[in-house]
Amino acid sequence: MDSLVSIIVPCYNQAHFLEEALQSVLNQTYKNWECIIVNDGSTDNTDEIAKKWLLKDNRFKYINKKNGGLSSARNAGLKLAIGHYIQFLDSDDLLEKEKIKVQLIELLNDNEIDISVSGYRYFDDNCEKLKIMGKNNFFPEVILSKDDTDIIEVLKIKNPMVISAPIYRKFIFEKVGVFDEDLISLEDWDFHTRCVLHKIKFQHIGNYKETRTLIRLHANSMMRNKEVMNKAFQLFVKKRNENKLFIQRFSIEKQLDKENKHTKFKRTIKLFIPPICFKLYKNIKR
C-alpha cells in the first residue's frame, strides 16, 4: 500500500494549536503522505512554526498566501497537492494515529467508494473527555453508506460530517469543483451537497480504534460565532436554492415520492443514530 495521501492544513492565526495538529500528522501509522501547511495571511507566528516543521520532516510543505478565507486556503493546498487521495485537517484539530491507514485500506479494497468517512468526536480545551455531541447540541455522528439513497435528505438538514472525517479521491475535485470561496463558512456542507448531486459515493468506516478525527471546541471556534454562522447559513441556503441540480433532484422526488411518510421518517432518523447504539442493539439481541 504505497498511495500518496495529501494532507492539507489551512491556518489563520492559530499558531498556538498548529504544532499539536502537525504532530498528529507525524504520528500517523501510514507513512506515505505529504502535508501542505497553508498560512492564510496570519499575523501571529504561524510562519515561524511552519518553517520549523519543514526542517523536522521533508514531507511537510508550506504556502504563505494573502488572506482569502478558509475555502481559499484549502483550494490553494489542492493546487499544490500531488497525492491521489486528499485529507483536510484544520489547524486546531487532530487526527488519531490509525485514521489514514484504515480509511485508505477501505478505499483501495472497494472501487465503488469515492469518499471514506471516519468517526469523529469533539473535545474542549479544558476538558479531556471526548463527546459524540458537541456544545449547542450538535447532531450525533451520521453513518453513511455507499448504498444509501437518503443522503440528500440528511444534507437538507445538516452537513453529515466534519471536514477532516473524510478522505477523498482526488478526482472528485475535478468532477465536482473545489470549495466555494464566496462562502465564509459551511463551504464543506455546500461541497458535500454537490458531491451527492454528482452521485459521489460515501462510506463510513465504523469505529475502529484510533481512527477518529478530533474537533477542538474553543473560544475562537467559528462555529461559536453566531453572527458569522447565521450570515454564512443565509448565503449557503441562497446558493443551494439556485443550484439547478439541487432544484431538479427535489422536483423529481416530489413527483415520484409515494412512500409512506412514517417509513421515510424512520429511515432518515436512522442515519442520525450514533454507532454505539447499533452495537448495544446487537448485544441485546444476542
Secondary structure as the mmCIF struct_conf table of DSSP 4:
data_model
#
loop_
_struct_conf.conf_type_id
_struct_conf.id
_struct_conf.beg_label_comp_id
_struct_conf.beg_label_asym_id
_struct_conf.beg_label_seq_id
_struct_conf.end_label_comp_id
_struct_conf.end_label_asym_id
_struct_conf.end_label_seq_id
STRN STRN1 VAL A 5 CYS A 11
BEND BEND1 TYR A 12 ASN A 13
HELX_RH_AL_P HELX_RH_AL_P1 ALA A 15 LEU A 26
TURN_TY1_P TURN_TY1_P1 ASN A 27 ASN A 27
BEND BEND2 THR A 29 THR A 29
STRN STRN2 TRP A 33 ASP A 40
BEND BEND3 GLY A 41 GLY A 41
BEND BEND4 THR A 43 ASN A 45
HELX_RH_AL_P HELX_RH_AL_P2 THR A 46 LYS A 56
TURN_TY1_P TURN_TY1_P2 ASN A 58 ARG A 59
STRN STRN3 PHE A 60 LYS A 65
HELX_RH_AL_P HELX_RH_AL_P3 LEU A 70 LEU A 80
BEND BEND5 HIS A 84 HIS A 84
STRN STRN4 TYR A 85 PHE A 88
TURN_TY1_P TURN_TY1_P3 SER A 91 ASP A 92
STRN STRN5 LEU A 94 LEU A 95
TURN_TY1_P TURN_TY1_P4 LYS A 97 GLU A 98
HELX_RH_AL_P HELX_RH_AL_P4 LYS A 99 ASN A 109
TURN_TY1_P TURN_TY1_P5 ASN A 111 GLU A 112
BEND BEND6 ASP A 114 ASP A 114
STRN STRN6 ILE A 115 VAL A 117
STRN STRN7 TYR A 120 ASP A 124
TURN_TY1_P TURN_TY1_P6 ASP A 125 ASN A 126
STRN STRN8 CYS A 127 LYS A 131
BEND BEND7 ILE A 132 MET A 133
TURN_TY1_P TURN_TY1_P7 LYS A 135 ASN A 137
HELX_LH_PP_P HELX_LH_PP_P1 PHE A 138 VAL A 142
TURN_TY1_P TURN_TY1_P8 LYS A 146 ASP A 147
BEND BEND8 THR A 149 THR A 149
HELX_RH_AL_P HELX_RH_AL_P5 ILE A 151 ILE A 157
BEND BEND9 PRO A 160 MET A 161
TURN_TY1_P TURN_TY1_P9 ILE A 163 SER A 164
BEND BEND10 ALA A 165 ALA A 165
STRN STRN9 PRO A 166 ARG A 169
TURN_TY1_P TURN_TY1_P10 LYS A 170 LYS A 170
HELX_RH_AL_P HELX_RH_AL_P6 PHE A 171 VAL A 176
TURN_TY1_P TURN_TY1_P11 GLU A 181 ASP A 182
BEND BEND11 ILE A 184 SER A 185
HELX_RH_AL_P HELX_RH_AL_P7 GLU A 187 LEU A 197
TURN_TY1_P TURN_TY1_P12 HIS A 198 LYS A 199
HELX_LH_PP_P HELX_LH_PP_P2 ILE A 200 LYS A 201
STRN STRN10 PHE A 202 HIS A 204
TURN_TY1_P TURN_TY1_P13 LYS A 209 GLU A 210
STRN STRN11 THR A 213 LEU A 217
TURN_TY1_P TURN_TY1_P14 ALA A 219 ASN A 220
HELX_RH_3T_P HELX_RH_3T_P1 MET A 222 ARG A 224
HELX_RH_AL_P HELX_RH_AL_P8 LYS A 226 ASN A 241
TURN_TY1_P TURN_TY1_P15 GLU A 242 GLU A 242
HELX_RH_AL_P HELX_RH_AL_P9 LYS A 244 LEU A 256
BEND BEND12 GLU A 259 GLU A 259
HELX_RH_AL_P HELX_RH_AL_P10 LYS A 261 LYS A 270
TURN_TY1_P TURN_TY1_P16 LEU A 271 PHE A 272
BEND BEND13 ILE A 273 ILE A 273
HELX_RH_AL_P HELX_RH_AL_P11 PRO A 275 LYS A 285
#
